[in-house]
């Protein structure tokens, strides 16, 4: 994102003393930051290679917390284990939301928070695979948005806004907020091009959902 980690971490609130699960942790950068803030962290990823990076980063940081090799669609942990389940462009992008959202709800305690950041329907609708760039016109249908497979076999998932809300409700989650990110003038990103950043000042390219278990 075009935000400092401190700004993004505010989305999760005070994590000290809370049990937190990261879905799709990669090299566990976010889990490490949360552990430093007093969270009892568990980091999960479906890639053994990524977990090797996570282990090395965790050791370098002088921390020790569980790393779980698993997909987010079926997590080998008990019901009601966590106060917070979150993902940052992690499992929420690469696992089917119809499977991972109910699973996240199962893992949350009553009153627990699900928070995740990722791309938006706008980005998916305006991305041209043929030109490999963002456009200012619609490239695909909005209705039926779900599994998105690129010509190279790369697969990710996104839903229409109304379908996200219906899925949360079916999973026993109440929406607390949707933050659509508009990068300020002068903001830079480590992975977005200048053209993409300019596009994102006009339409939301990234977003953060917050939903609470009843």
Phi, psi and omega in degrees: 000177178261031182240157172285149178307323180301320181293317181293323182295337178298335179301327183272346180075201181285118184257356184301128178077006182258151176272122188233134177243128173258126180264116182078062191282342185059234179274010172068028179301315182290321179298322178296315178300318181290323177297321176298334180267011172096006178284149171267100194262142164235130182245131186237140173208150181273356182251119177297326179296317178296322179293331173298316177296319180297317180299316181296318180293320179296316179296319179296331180276356181073030182242163177212108175218161185294138171245127185245125176270101184194155168282161181280349182284337180209095188265128183280056179223154186291159174303147172060038184270345192227150173273330181222133168240128183217163175210143177236098184051039183249237183299334179297340179266333190243000175243151182293121182299332178293345177254315187281330180294310175300326178293319176298319178297321178299321184283342182278146170282161174305132183085359181288159186251131167255125178223133179208147179242150180184195179284178184238163171303325179303315181298315182294323182289331186255000179279129177259111177294325181295318181266350180057049181198165173284144177237174177255019178227158182286133183251345181209169180288146175279311180293135183088003178301127181198271182268125184242113182245125180275163180304331181276004179092355178295129184238134171216173187232147172203149180237156169298155184302315181298324180289325173303313183295317178297321179295317177301314183296317178298333182268004179081026182244137178253129181291128175260332180181156172229116180256116178263124189274124172243109183296132179290163177301132180092350180290144178234160179229150178280348184224356174259141177283167177299323178296318179293322178296319177297320177299317184290347174282346179257324181224147181291123177259334179227153185211162176229123176261144170231128178221143186245135176285131184295000000 
